[in-house]
Amino acid sequence: MSGLAPIFVSLFCVALVLVGAAKFCAPPHLDEGTEAHIFHLLMVAQLPIALSFIFTRAGKPFVQILPVLALQVFAWAVAASAAALLT
């Protein structure tokens, strides 16, 4: 289950970016807003979750956990790129 947590957090981050972009798309604003602060905290919080996934699966061959790690990195990259492009 810990391998899916960062993926769900990344999807939630993408949703936050989309909501923030829809809410503040017209004029530039001075403060980033609550969504941006939550987004930054969640993106950083994924690292310890991913590391705990790696260390709890330490007995398994790396090839078995590689697809989950690749999906985690992909989901993180999608959330980060959505934030960069839409805000």
Distance bins in CASP14 RR format, pairs under 12 A and 6 or more apart:
PFRMAT RR
TARGET T0000
AUTHOR 0000-0000-0000
RMODE 2
METHOD distances of the structure
MODEL  1
1 7 0 0 0 0 0 1 0 0 0 0 0
1 8 0 0 0 0 0 1 0 0 0 0 0
1 49 0 0 0 0 0 1 0 0 0 0 0
1 52 0 0 0 0 0 1 0 0 0 0 0
1 53 0 0 0 0 1 0 0 0 0 0 0
1 56 0 0 0 0 0 1 0 0 0 0 0
1 57 0 0 0 0 0 1 0 0 0 0 0
1 68 0 0 0 0 0 1 0 0 0 0 0
2 8 0 0 0 0 0 1 0 0 0 0 0
2 9 0 0 0 0 0 1 0 0 0 0 0
2 46 0 0 0 0 0 1 0 0 0 0 0
2 48 0 0 0 0 0 1 0 0 0 0 0
2 49 1 0 0 1 0 0 0 0 0 0 0
2 50 0 0 0 0 1 0 0 0 0 0 0
2 51 0 0 0 0 1 0 0 0 0 0 0
2 52 1 0 1 0 0 0 0 0 0 0 0
2 53 1 0 1 0 0 0 0 0 0 0 0
2 54 0 0 0 0 1 0 0 0 0 0 0
2 55 0 0 0 0 1 0 0 0 0 0 0
2 56 1 0 0 1 0 0 0 0 0 0 0
2 57 0 0 0 0 1 0 0 0 0 0 0
2 65 0 0 0 0 0 1 0 0 0 0 0
2 68 0 0 0 0 1 0 0 0 0 0 0
2 69 0 0 0 0 0 1 0 0 0 0 0
2 72 0 0 0 0 0 1 0 0 0 0 0
3 9 0 0 0 0 0 1 0 0 0 0 0
3 10 0 0 0 0 0 1 0 0 0 0 0
3 46 0 0 0 0 0 1 0 0 0 0 0
3 49 1 0 0 1 0 0 0 0 0 0 0
3 50 1 0 0 1 0 0 0 0 0 0 0
3 51 0 0 0 0 0 1 0 0 0 0 0
3 52 0 0 0 0 1 0 0 0 0 0 0
3 53 1 0 1 0 0 0 0 0 0 0 0
3 54 0 0 0 0 1 0 0 0 0 0 0
3 55 0 0 0 0 0 1 0 0 0 0 0
3 56 0 0 0 0 1 0 0 0 0 0 0
3 57 0 0 0 0 1 0 0 0 0 0 0
3 65 0 0 0 0 1 0 0 0 0 0 0
3 67 0 0 0 0 0 1 0 0 0 0 0
3 68 1 0 1 0 0 0 0 0 0 0 0
3 69 0 0 0 0 1 0 0 0 0 0 0
3 70 0 0 0 0 0 1 0 0 0 0 0
3 71 0 0 0 0 1 0 0 0 0 0 0
3 72 1 0 0 1 0 0 0 0 0 0 0
3 73 0 0 0 0 0 1 0 0 0 0 0
3 75 0 0 0 0 0 1 0 0 0 0 0
4 10 0 0 0 0 0 1 0 0 0 0 0
4 11 0 0 0 0 0 1 0 0 0 0 0
4 46 0 0 0 0 0 1 0 0 0 0 0
4 49 0 0 0 0 1 0 0 0 0 0 0
4 50 0 0 0 0 0 1 0 0 0 0 0
4 53 0 0 0 0 1 0 0 0 0 0 0
4 68 1 0 0 1 0 0 0 0 0 0 0
4 69 0 0 0 0 0 1 0 0 0 0 0
4 71 0 0 0 0 1 0 0 0 0 0 0
4 72 0 0 0 0 1 0 0 0 0 0 0
4 75 0 0 0 0 0 1 0 0 0 0 0
5 11 0 0 0 0 0 1 0 0 0 0 0
5 12 0 0 0 0 0 1 0 0 0 0 0
5 42 0 0 0 0 0 1 0 0 0 0 0
5 45 0 0 0 0 1 0 0 0 0 0 0
5 46 0 0 0 0 1 0 0 0 0 0 0
5 47 0 0 0 0 0 1 0 0 0 0 0
5 48 0 0 0 0 0 1 0 0 0 0 0
5 49 1 0 1 0 0 0 0 0 0 0 0
5 50 0 0 0 0 1 0 0 0 0 0 0
5 51 0 0 0 0 0 1 0 0 0 0 0
5 52 0 0 0 0 1 0 0 0 0 0 0
5 53 1 0 0 1 0 0 0 0 0 0 0
5 56 0 0 0 0 0 1 0 0 0 0 0
5 68 0 0 0 0 0 1 0 0 0 0 0
5 71 0 0 0 0 0 1 0 0 0 0 0
5 72 0 0 0 0 1 0 0 0 0 0 0
5 75 0 0 0 0 0 1 0 0 0 0 0
6 12 0 0 0 0 0 1 0 0 0 0 0
6 13 0 0 0 0 0 1 0 0 0 0 0
6 42 0 0 0 0 1 0 0 0 0 0 0
6 43 0 0 0 0 1 0 0 0 0 0 0
6 44 0 0 0 0 0 1 0 0 0 0 0
6 45 0 0 0 0 1 0 0 0 0 0 0
6 46 1 0 1 0 0 0 0 0 0 0 0
6 47 0 0 0 0 1 0 0 0 0 0 0
6 48 0 0 0 0 1 0 0 0 0 0 0
6 49 1 0 1 0 0 0 0 0 0 0 0
6 50 1 0 1 0 0 0 0 0 0 0 0
6 51 0 0 0 0 1 0 0 0 0 0 0
6 52 0 0 0 0 1 0 0 0 0 0 0
6 53 1 0 0 1 0 0 0 0 0 0 0
6 54 0 0 0 0 0 1 0 0 0 0 0
6 68 0 0 0 0 1 0 0 0 0 0 0
6 69 0 0 0 0 1 0 0 0 0 0 0
6 70 0 0 0 0 0 1 0 0 0 0 0
6 71 0 0 0 0 1 0 0 0 0 0 0
6 72 1 0 1 0 0 0 0 0 0 0 0
6 73 0 0 0 0 1 0 0 0 0 0 0
6 74 0 0 0 0 0 1 0 0 0 0 0
6 75 1 0 0 1 0 0 0 0 0 0 0
6 76 1 0 0 1 0 0 0 0 0 0 0
6 77 0 0 0 0 0 1 0 0 0 0 0
6 79 0 0 0 0 0 1 0 0 0 0 0
7 13 0 0 0 0 0 1 0 0 0 0 0
7 14 0 0 0 0 0 1 0 0 0 0 0
7 46 0 0 0 0 1 0 0 0 0 0 0
7 49 0 0 0 0 1 0 0 0 0 0 0
7 50 0 0 0 0 1 0 0 0 0 0 0
7 53 0 0 0 0 0 1 0 0 0 0 0
7 67 0 0 0 0 0 1 0 0 0 0 0
7 68 0 0 0 0 1 0 0 0 0 0 0
7 69 0 0 0 0 0 1 0 0 0 0 0
7 70 0 0 0 0 0 1 0 0 0 0 0
7 71 1 0 1 0 0 0 0 0 0 0 0
7 72 1 0 1 0 0 0 0 0 0 0 0
7 73 0 0 0 0 0 1 0 0 0 0 0
7 74 0 0 0 0 1 0 0 0 0 0 0
7 75 1 0 1 0 0 0 0 0 0 0 0
7 76 0 0 0 0 1 0 0 0 0 0 0
7 77 0 0 0 0 0 1 0 0 0 0 0
7 78 0 0 0 0 0 1 0 0 0 0 0
7 79 0 0 0 0 0 1 0 0 0 0 0
8 14 0 0 0 0 0 1 0 0 0 0 0
8 15 0 0 0 0 0 1 0 0 0 0 0
8 42 0 0 0 0 0 1 0 0 0 0 0
8 45 0 0 0 0 0 1 0 0 0 0 0
8 46 0 0 0 0 1 0 0 0 0 0 0
8 49 0 0 0 0 1 0 0 0 0 0 0
8 71 0 0 0 0 0 1 0 0 0 0 0
8 72 0 0 0 0 0 1 0 0 0 0 0
8 75 0 0 0 0 1 0 0 0 0 0 0
8 76 0 0 0 0 0 1 0 0 0 0 0
8 79 0 0 0 0 0 1 0 0 0 0 0
9 15 0 0 0 0 0 1 0 0 0 0 0
9 16 0 0 0 0 0 1 0 0 0 0 0
9 38 0 0 0 0 0 1 0 0 0 0 0
9 39 0 0 0 0 0 1 0 0 0 0 0
9 41 0 0 0 0 0 1 0 0 0 0 0
9 42 1 0 1 0 0 0 0 0 0 0 0
9 43 0 0 0 0 1 0 0 0 0 0 0
9 44 0 0 0 0 0 1 0 0 0 0 0
9 45 1 0 0 1 0 0 0 0 0 0 0
9 46 1 0 1 0 0 0 0 0 0 0 0
9 47 0 0 0 0 0 1 0 0 0 0 0
9 48 0 0 0 0 0 1 0 0 0 0 0
9 49 1 0 0 1 0 0 0 0 0 0 0
9 50 0 0 0 0 1 0 0 0 0 0 0
9 72 0 0 0 0 1 0 0 0 0 0 0
9 75 0 0 0 0 1 0 0 0 0 0 0
9 76 0 0 0 0 1 0 0 0 0 0 0
9 79 0 0 0 0 1 0 0 0 0 0 0
10 16 0 0 0 0 0 1 0 0 0 0 0
10 17 0 0 0 0 0 1 0 0 0 0 0
10 39 0 0 0 0 0 1 0 0 0 0 0
10 42 0 0 0 0 1 0 0 0 0 0 0
10 43 0 0 0 0 1 0 0 0 0 0 0
10 45 0 0 0 0 0 1 0 0 0 0 0
10 46 1 0 0 1 0 0 0 0 0 0 0
10 47 0 0 0 0 0 1 0 0 0 0 0
10 49 0 0 0 0 0 1 0 0 0 0 0
10 50 0 0 0 0 0 1 0 0 0 0 0
10 71 0 0 0 0 1 0 0 0 0 0 0
10 72 1 0 0 1 0 0 0 0 0 0 0
10 73 0 0 0 0 1 0 0 0 0 0 0
10 74 0 0 0 0 1 0 0 0 0 0 0
10 75 1 1 0 0 0 0 0 0 0 0 0
10 76 1 0 1 0 0 0 0 0 0 0 0
10 77 0 0 0 0 1 0 0 0 0 0 0
10 78 1 0 0 1 0 0 0 0 0 0 0
10 79 1 0 1 0 0 0 0 0 0 0 0
10 80 0 0 0 0 1 0 0 0 0 0 0
10 81 0 0 0 0 0 1 0 0 0 0 0
10 82 0 0 0 0 1 0 0 0 0 0 0
10 83 0 0 0 0 0 1 0 0 0 0 0
11 17 0 0 0 0 0 1 0 0 0 0 0
11 18 0 0 0 0 0 1 0 0 0 0 0
11 42 0 0 0 0 0 1 0 0 0 0 0
11 46 0 0 0 0 0 1 0 0 0 0 0
11 71 0 0 0 0 0 1 0 0 0 0 0
11 72 0 0 0 0 0 1 0 0 0 0 0
11 74 0 0 0 0 0 1 0 0 0 0 0
11 75 1 0 0 1 0 0 0 0 0 0 0
11 76 0 0 0 0 0 1 0 0 0 0 0
11 78 0 0 0 0 1 0 0 0 0 0 0
11 79 1 0 0 1 0 0 0 0 0 0 0
11 82 0 0 0 0 0 1 0 0 0 0 0
12 18 0 0 0 0 0 1 0 0 0 0 0
12 19 0 0 0 0 0 1 0 0 0 0 0
12 35 0 0 0 0 0 1 0 0 0 0 0
12 38 0 0 0 0 1 0 0 0 0 0 0
12 39 0 0 0 0 1 0 0 0 0 0 0
12 41 0 0 0 0 0 1 0 0 0 0 0
12 42 1 0 0 1 0 0 0 0 0 0 0
12 43 0 0 0 0 0 1 0 0 0 0 0
12 45 0 0 0 0 0 1 0 0 0 0 0
12 46 0 0 0 0 0 1 0 0 0 0 0
12 75 0 0 0 0 0 1 0 0 0 0 0
12 76 0 0 0 0 0 1 0 0 0 0 0
12 78 0 0 0 0 0 1 0 0 0 0 0
12 79 0 0 0 0 1 0 0 0 0 0 0
12 82 0 0 0 0 0 1 0 0 0 0 0
13 19 0 0 0 0 0 1 0 0 0 0 0
13 20 0 0 0 0 0 1 0 0 0 0 0
13 35 0 0 0 0 1 0 0 0 0 0 0
13 36 0 0 0 0 0 1 0 0 0 0 0
13 38 0 0 0 0 1 0 0 0 0 0 0
13 39 1 0 1 0 0 0 0 0 0 0 0
13 40 0 0 0 0 1 0 0 0 0 0 0
13 41 0 0 0 0 1 0 0 0 0 0 0
13 42 1 0 1 0 0 0 0 0 0 0 0
13 43 1 0 0 1 0 0 0 0 0 0 0
13 44 0 0 0 0 0 1 0 0 0 0 0
13 45 0 0 0 0 0 1 0 0 0 0 0
13 46 0 0 0 0 1 0 0 0 0 0 0
13 75 0 0 0 0 1 0 0 0 0 0 0
13 76 0 0 0 0 1 0 0 0 0 0 0
13 77 0 0 0 0 0 1 0 0 0 0 0
13 78 0 0 0 0 1 0 0 0 0 0 0
13 79 1 1 0 0 0 0 0 0 0 0 0
13 80 0 0 0 0 1 0 0 0 0 0 0
13 81 0 0 0 0 0 1 0 0 0 0 0
13 82 1 0 0 1 0 0 0 0 0 0 0
13 83 1 0 0 1 0 0 0 0 0 0 0
13 86 0 0 0 0 0 1 0 0 0 0 0
14 20 0 0 0 0 0 1 0 0 0 0 0
14 21 0 0 0 0 0 1 0 0 0 0 0
14 35 0 0 0 0 0 1 0 0 0 0 0
14 39 0 0 0 0 1 0 0 0 0 0 0
14 42 0 0 0 0 0 1 0 0 0 0 0
14 43 0 0 0 0 0 1 0 0 0 0 0
14 74 0 0 0 0 0 1 0 0 0 0 0
14 75 0 0 0 0 1 0 0 0 0 0 0
14 76 0 0 0 0 0 1 0 0 0 0 0
14 77 0 0 0 0 0 1 0 0 0 0 0
14 78 1 0 0 1 0 0 0 0 0 0 0
14 79 1 0 1 0 0 0 0 0 0 0 0
14 80 0 0 0 0 1 0 0 0 0 0 0
14 81 0 0 0 0 1 0 0 0 0 0 0
14 82 1 0 1 0 0 0 0 0 0 0 0
14 83 0 0 0 0 1 0 0 0 0 0 0
14 85 0 0 0 0 0 1 0 0 0 0 0
14 86 0 0 0 0 1 0 0 0 0 0 0
15 21 0 0 0 0 0 1 0 0 0 0 0
15 22 0 0 0 0 0 1 0 0 0 0 0
15 35 0 0 0 0 1 0 0 0 0 0 0
15 38 0 0 0 0 0 1 0 0 0 0 0
15 39 0 0 0 0 1 0 0 0 0 0 0
15 42 0 0 0 0 0 1 0 0 0 0 0
15 78 0 0 0 0 0 1 0 0 0 0 0
15 79 0 0 0 0 1 0 0 0 0 0 0
15 82 0 0 0 0 1 0 0 0 0 0 0
15 83 0 0 0 0 0 1 0 0 0 0 0
15 86 0 0 0 0 0 1 0 0 0 0 0
16 22 0 0 0 0 0 1 0 0 0 0 0
16 23 0 0 0 0 0 1 0 0 0 0 0
16 32 0 0 0 0 0 1 0 0 0 0 0
16 33 0 0 0 0 0 1 0 0 0 0 0
16 34 0 0 0 0 1 0 0 0 0 0 0
16 35 1 0 1 0 0 0 0 0 0 0 0
16 36 0 0 0 0 1 0 0 0 0 0 0
16 37 0 0 0 0 1 0 0 0 0 0 0
16 38 1 0 0 1 0 0 0 0 0 0 0
16 39 1 0 1 0 0 0 0 0 0 0 0
16 40 0 0 0 0 0 1 0 0 0 0 0
16 41 0 0 0 0 0 1 0 0 0 0 0
16 42 1 0 0 1 0 0 0 0 0 0 0
16 43 0 0 0 0 1 0 0 0 0 0 0
16 79 0 0 0 0 1 0 0 0 0 0 0
16 82 0 0 0 0 1 0 0 0 0 0 0
16 83 0 0 0 0 1 0 0 0 0 0 0
16 86 0 0 0 0 0 1 0 0 0 0 0
16 87 0 0 0 0 0 1 0 0 0 0 0
17 23 0 0 0 0 0 1 0 0 0 0 0
17 24 0 0 0 0 0 1 0 0 0 0 0
17 25 0 0 0 0 0 1 0 0 0 0 0
17 32 0 0 0 0 0 1 0 0 0 0 0
17 35 1 0 0 1 0 0 0 0 0 0 0
17 36 0 0 0 0 1 0 0 0 0 0 0
17 38 0 0 0 0 0 1 0 0 0 0 0
17 39 1 0 0 1 0 0 0 0 0 0 0
17 40 0 0 0 0 0 1 0 0 0 0 0
17 42 0 0 0 0 0 1 0 0 0 0 0
17 43 0 0 0 0 0 1 0 0 0 0 0
17 78 0 0 0 0 1 0 0 0 0 0 0
17 79 1 0 0 1 0 0 0 0 0 0 0
17 80 0 0 0 0 1 0 0 0 0 0 0
17 81 0 0 0 0 1 0 0 0 0 0 0
17 82 1 0 1 0 0 0 0 0 0 0 0
17 83 1 0 1 0 0 0 0 0 0 0 0
17 84 0 0 0 0 1 0 0 0 0 0 0
17 85 0 0 0 0 1 0 0 0 0 0 0
17 86 1 0 1 0 0 0 0 0 0 0 0
17 87 1 0 0 1 0 0 0 0 0 0 0
18 24 0 0 0 0 0 1 0 0 0 0 0
18 25 0 0 0 0 0 1 0 0 0 0 0
18 35 0 0 0 0 1 0 0 0 0 0 0
18 39 0 0 0 0 0 1 0 0 0 0 0
18 78 0 0 0 0 0 1 0 0 0 0 0
18 79 0 0 0 0 0 1 0 0 0 0 0
18 82 1 0 0 1 0 0 0 0 0 0 0
18 83 0 0 0 0 1 0 0 0 0 0 0
18 85 0 0 0 0 0 1 0 0 0 0 0
18 86 1 0 0 1 0 0 0 0 0 0 0
18 87 0 0 0 0 0 1 0 0 0 0 0
19 25 0 0 0 0 0 1 0 0 0 0 0
19 33 0 0 0 0 0 1 0 0 0 0 0
19 34 0 0 0 0 0 1 0 0 0 0 0
19 35 1 0 0 1 0 0 0 0 0 0 0
19 36 0 0 0 0 0 1 0 0 0 0 0
19 38 0 0 0 0 0 1 0 0 0 0 0
19 39 0 0 0 0 0 1 0 0 0 0 0
19 82 0 0 0 0 0 1 0 0 0 0 0
19 83 0 0 0 0 0 1 0 0 0 0 0
19 86 0 0 0 0 0 1 0 0 0 0 0
19 87 0 0 0 0 0 1 0 0 0 0 0
20 26 0 0 0 0 0 1 0 0 0 0 0
20 29 0 0 0 0 0 1 0 0 0 0 0
20 32 0 0 0 0 1 0 0 0 0 0 0
20 33 0 0 0 0 1 0 0 0 0 0 0
20 34 0 0 0 0 1 0 0 0 0 0 0
20 35 1 0 1 0 0 0 0 0 0 0 0
20 36 1 0 0 1 0 0 0 0 0 0 0
20 37 0 0 0 0 0 1 0 0 0 0 0
20 38 0 0 0 0 0 1 0 0 0 0 0
20 39 0 0 0 0 1 0 0 0 0 0 0
20 82 0 0 0 0 0 1 0 0 0 0 0
20 83 0 0 0 0 1 0 0 0 0 0 0
20 86 0 0 0 0 1 0 0 0 0 0 0
20 87 1 0 0 1 0 0 0 0 0 0 0
21 29 0 0 0 0 0 1 0 0 0 0 0
21 32 0 0 0 0 0 1 0 0 0 0 0
21 35 0 0 0 0 1 0 0 0 0 0 0
21 36 0 0 0 0 0 1 0 0 0 0 0
21 39 0 0 0 0 0 1 0 0 0 0 0
21 82 0 0 0 0 1 0 0 0 0 0 0
21 83 0 0 0 0 1 0 0 0 0 0 0
21 84 0 0 0 0 0 1 0 0 0 0 0
21 85 0 0 0 0 1 0 0 0 0 0 0
21 86 1 0 1 0 0 0 0 0 0 0 0
21 87 1 0 0 1 0 0 0 0 0 0 0
22 35 0 0 0 0 0 1 0 0 0 0 0
22 86 0 0 0 0 1 0 0 0 0 0 0
22 87 0 0 0 0 0 1 0 0 0 0 0
23 29 0 0 0 0 1 0 0 0 0 0 0
23 32 0 0 0 0 0 1 0 0 0 0 0
23 33 0 0 0 0 1 0 0 0 0 0 0
23 34 0 0 0 0 0 1 0 0 0 0 0
23 35 1 0 0 1 0 0 0 0 0 0 0
23 36 0 0 0 0 0 1 0 0 0 0 0
23 86 0 0 0 0 0 1 0 0 0 0 0
23 87 0 0 0 0 0 1 0 0 0 0 0
24 30 0 0 0 0 0 1 0 0 0 0 0
24 31 0 0 0 0 1 0 0 0 0 0 0
24 32 0 0 0 0 1 0 0 0 0 0 0
24 33 1 0 0 1 0 0 0 0 0 0 0
24 34 0 0 0 0 0 1 0 0 0 0 0
24 35 0 0 0 0 1 0 0 0 0 0 0
24 36 0 0 0 0 1 0 0 0 0 0 0
24 86 0 0 0 0 1 0 0 0 0 0 0
24 87 1 0 0 1 0 0 0 0 0 0 0
25 86 0 0 0 0 1 0 0 0 0 0 0
25 87 0 0 0 0 1 0 0 0 0 0 0
28 87 0 0 0 0 0 1 0 0 0 0 0
29 35 0 0 0 0 0 1 0 0 0 0 0
29 36 0 0 0 0 0 1 0 0 0 0 0
29 87 0 0 0 0 0 1 0 0 0 0 0
31 37 0 0 0 0 1 0 0 0 0 0 0
32 38 0 0 0 0 0 1 0 0 0 0 0
32 39 0 0 0 0 1 0 0 0 0 0 0
32 40 0 0 0 0 1 0 0 0 0 0 0
32 83 0 0 0 0 0 1 0 0 0 0 0
32 87 1 0 0 1 0 0 0 0 0 0 0
33 39 0 0 0 0 1 0 0 0 0 0 0
33 40 0 0 0 0 0 1 0 0 0 0 0
33 87 0 0 0 0 0 1 0 0 0 0 0
34 40 0 0 0 0 0 1 0 0 0 0 0
34 41 0 0 0 0 0 1 0 0 0 0 0
35 41 0 0 0 0 0 1 0 0 0 0 0
35 42 0 0 0 0 0 1 0 0 0 0 0
35 83 0 0 0 0 1 0 0 0 0 0 0
35 86 0 0 0 0 0 1 0 0 0 0 0
35 87 0 0 0 0 1 0 0 0 0 0 0
36 42 0 0 0 0 0 1 0 0 0 0 0
36 43 0 0 0 0 0 1 0 0 0 0 0
36 83 0 0 0 0 1 0 0 0 0 0 0
36 86 0 0 0 0 0 1 0 0 0 0 0
36 87 1 0 0 1 0 0 0 0 0 0 0
37 43 0 0 0 0 0 1 0 0 0 0 0
37 44 0 0 0 0 0 1 0 0 0 0 0
38 44 0 0 0 0 0 1 0 0 0 0 0
38 45 0 0 0 0 0 1 0 0 0 0 0
38 83 0 0 0 0 0 1 0 0 0 0 0
39 45 0 0 0 0 0 1 0 0 0 0 0
39 46 0 0 0 0 0 1 0 0 0 0 0
39 76 0 0 0 0 0 1 0 0 0 0 0
39 79 1 0 0 1 0 0 0 0 0 0 0
39 80 0 0 0 0 1 0 0 0 0 0 0
39 82 0 0 0 0 1 0 0 0 0 0 0
39 83 1 0 0 1 0 0 0 0 0 0 0
39 84 0 0 0 0 0 1 0 0 0 0 0
39 86 0 0 0 0 0 1 0 0 0 0 0
39 87 0 0 0 0 1 0 0 0 0 0 0
40 46 0 0 0 0 0 1 0 0 0 0 0
40 79 0 0 0 0 0 1 0 0 0 0 0
40 80 0 0 0 0 0 1 0 0 0 0 0
40 83 0 0 0 0 1 0 0 0 0 0 0
40 87 0 0 0 0 0 1 0 0 0 0 0
41 47 0 0 0 0 0 1 0 0 0 0 0
42 48 0 0 0 0 0 1 0 0 0 0 0
42 49 0 0 0 0 0 1 0 0 0 0 0
42 75 0 0 0 0 0 1 0 0 0 0 0
42 76 0 0 0 0 0 1 0 0 0 0 0
42 79 0 0 0 0 1 0 0 0 0 0 0
42 80 0 0 0 0 0 1 0 0 0 0 0
42 83 0 0 0 0 0 1 0 0 0 0 0
43 49 0 0 0 0 0 1 0 0 0 0 0
43 50 0 0 0 0 0 1 0 0 0 0 0
43 75 0 0 0 0 0 1 0 0 0 0 0
43 76 1 0 0 1 0 0 0 0 0 0 0
43 77 0 0 0 0 0 1 0 0 0 0 0
43 78 0 0 0 0 0 1 0 0 0 0 0
43 79 1 0 0 1 0 0 0 0 0 0 0
43 80 1 0 0 1 0 0 0 0 0 0 0
43 81 0 0 0 0 0 1 0 0 0 0 0
43 82 0 0 0 0 0 1 0 0 0 0 0
43 83 0 0 0 0 1 0 0 0 0 0 0
43 84 0 0 0 0 0 1 0 0 0 0 0
44 50 0 0 0 0 0 1 0 0 0 0 0
44 76 0 0 0 0 0 1 0 0 0 0 0
44 79 0 0 0 0 0 1 0 0 0 0 0
44 80 0 0 0 0 0 1 0 0 0 0 0
45 51 0 0 0 0 0 1 0 0 0 0 0
45 52 0 0 0 0 0 1 0 0 0 0 0
45 76 0 0 0 0 0 1 0 0 0 0 0
46 52 0 0 0 0 0 1 0 0 0 0 0
46 53 0 0 0 0 0 1 0 0 0 0 0
46 69 0 0 0 0 0 1 0 0 0 0 0
46 72 1 0 0 1 0 0 0 0 0 0 0
46 73 0 0 0 0 0 1 0 0 0 0 0
46 75 0 0 0 0 1 0 0 0 0 0 0
46 76 1 0 0 1 0 0 0 0 0 0 0
46 77 0 0 0 0 0 1 0 0 0 0 0
46 79 0 0 0 0 1 0 0 0 0 0 0
46 80 0 0 0 0 0 1 0 0 0 0 0
47 53 0 0 0 0 0 1 0 0 0 0 0
47 54 0 0 0 0 0 1 0 0 0 0 0
47 72 0 0 0 0 0 1 0 0 0 0 0
47 73 0 0 0 0 0 1 0 0 0 0 0
47 76 0 0 0 0 1 0 0 0 0 0 0
48 54 0 0 0 0 0 1 0 0 0 0 0
48 55 0 0 0 0 0 1 0 0 0 0 0
49 55 0 0 0 0 0 1 0 0 0 0 0
49 56 0 0 0 0 0 1 0 0 0 0 0
49 68 0 0 0 0 0 1 0 0 0 0 0
49 69 0 0 0 0 0 1 0 0 0 0 0
49 72 0 0 0 0 1 0 0 0 0 0 0
49 75 0 0 0 0 0 1 0 0 0 0 0
49 76 0 0 0 0 0 1 0 0 0 0 0
50 56 0 0 0 0 0 1 0 0 0 0 0
50 57 0 0 0 0 0 1 0 0 0 0 0
50 65 0 0 0 0 0 1 0 0 0 0 0
50 68 0 0 0 0 1 0 0 0 0 0 0
50 69 1 0 0 1 0 0 0 0 0 0 0
50 70 0 0 0 0 0 1 0 0 0 0 0
50 71 0 0 0 0 0 1 0 0 0 0 0
50 72 1 0 1 0 0 0 0 0 0 0 0
50 73 0 0 0 0 1 0 0 0 0 0 0
50 75 0 0 0 0 0 1 0 0 0 0 0
50 76 0 0 0 0 1 0 0 0 0 0 0
51 57 0 0 0 0 0 1 0 0 0 0 0
51 58 0 0 0 0 0 1 0 0 0 0 0
51 69 0 0 0 0 0 1 0 0 0 0 0
51 72 0 0 0 0 0 1 0 0 0 0 0
52 58 0 0 0 0 0 1 0 0 0 0 0
52 72 0 0 0 0 0 1 0 0 0 0 0
53 60 0 0 0 0 0 1 0 0 0 0 0
53 65 1 0 0 1 0 0 0 0 0 0 0
53 66 0 0 0 0 0 1 0 0 0 0 0
53 68 1 0 0 1 0 0 0 0 0 0 0
53 69 1 0 0 1 0 0 0 0 0 0 0
53 71 0 0 0 0 0 1 0 0 0 0 0
53 72 1 0 0 1 0 0 0 0 0 0 0
54 60 0 0 0 0 0 1 0 0 0 0 0
54 62 0 0 0 0 1 0 0 0 0 0 0
54 64 0 0 0 0 0 1 0 0 0 0 0
54 65 1 0 0 1 0 0 0 0 0 0 0
54 66 0 0 0 0 0 1 0 0 0 0 0
54 68 0 0 0 0 1 0 0 0 0 0 0
54 69 1 0 0 1 0 0 0 0 0 0 0
54 72 0 0 0 0 1 0 0 0 0 0 0
55 65 0 0 0 0 0 1 0 0 0 0 0
56 65 0 0 0 0 1 0 0 0 0 0 0
56 68 0 0 0 0 0 1 0 0 0 0 0
57 63 0 0 0 0 0 1 0 0 0 0 0
57 64 1 0 0 1 0 0 0 0 0 0 0
57 65 1 0 1 0 0 0 0 0 0 0 0
57 66 0 0 0 0 0 1 0 0 0 0 0
57 67 0 0 0 0 0 1 0 0 0 0 0
57 68 0 0 0 0 1 0 0 0 0 0 0
57 69 0 0 0 0 1 0 0 0 0 0 0
58 64 0 0 0 0 0 1 0 0 0 0 0
58 65 0 0 0 0 1 0 0 0 0 0 0
59 65 0 0 0 0 1 0 0 0 0 0 0
60 66 0 0 0 0 0 1 0 0 0 0 0
60 68 0 0 0 0 0 1 0 0 0 0 0
60 69 0 0 0 0 0 1 0 0 0 0 0
62 68 0 0 0 0 0 1 0 0 0 0 0
62 69 0 0 0 0 1 0 0 0 0 0 0
62 70 0 0 0 0 0 1 0 0 0 0 0
63 69 0 0 0 0 0 1 0 0 0 0 0
63 70 0 0 0 0 0 1 0 0 0 0 0
65 71 0 0 0 0 0 1 0 0 0 0 0
65 72 0 0 0 0 0 1 0 0 0 0 0
66 72 0 0 0 0 0 1 0 0 0 0 0
66 73 0 0 0 0 0 1 0 0 0 0 0
67 73 0 0 0 0 0 1 0 0 0 0 0
67 74 0 0 0 0 0 1 0 0 0 0 0
68 74 0 0 0 0 0 1 0 0 0 0 0
68 75 0 0 0 0 0 1 0 0 0 0 0
69 75 0 0 0 0 0 1 0 0 0 0 0
69 76 0 0 0 0 0 1 0 0 0 0 0
70 76 0 0 0 0 0 1 0 0 0 0 0
70 77 0 0 0 0 0 1 0 0 0 0 0
71 77 0 0 0 0 0 1 0 0 0 0 0
71 78 0 0 0 0 0 1 0 0 0 0 0
72 78 0 0 0 0 0 1 0 0 0 0 0
72 79 0 0 0 0 0 1 0 0 0 0 0
73 79 0 0 0 0 0 1 0 0 0 0 0
73 80 0 0 0 0 0 1 0 0 0 0 0
74 80 0 0 0 0 0 1 0 0 0 0 0
74 81 0 0 0 0 0 1 0 0 0 0 0
75 81 0 0 0 0 0 1 0 0 0 0 0
75 82 0 0 0 0 0 1 0 0 0 0 0
76 82 0 0 0 0 0 1 0 0 0 0 0
76 83 0 0 0 0 0 1 0 0 0 0 0
77 83 0 0 0 0 0 1 0 0 0 0 0
77 84 0 0 0 0 0 1 0 0 0 0 0
77 85 0 0 0 0 0 1 0 0 0 0 0
78 84 0 0 0 0 0 1 0 0 0 0 0
78 85 0 0 0 0 0 1 0 0 0 0 0
78 86 0 0 0 0 0 1 0 0 0 0 0
79 85 0 0 0 0 0 1 0 0 0 0 0
79 86 0 0 0 0 0 1 0 0 0 0 0
79 87 0 0 0 0 0 1 0 0 0 0 0
80 86 0 0 0 0 0 1 0 0 0 0 0
80 87 0 0 0 0 0 1 0 0 0 0 0
81 87 0 0 0 0 0 1 0 0 0 0 0
END
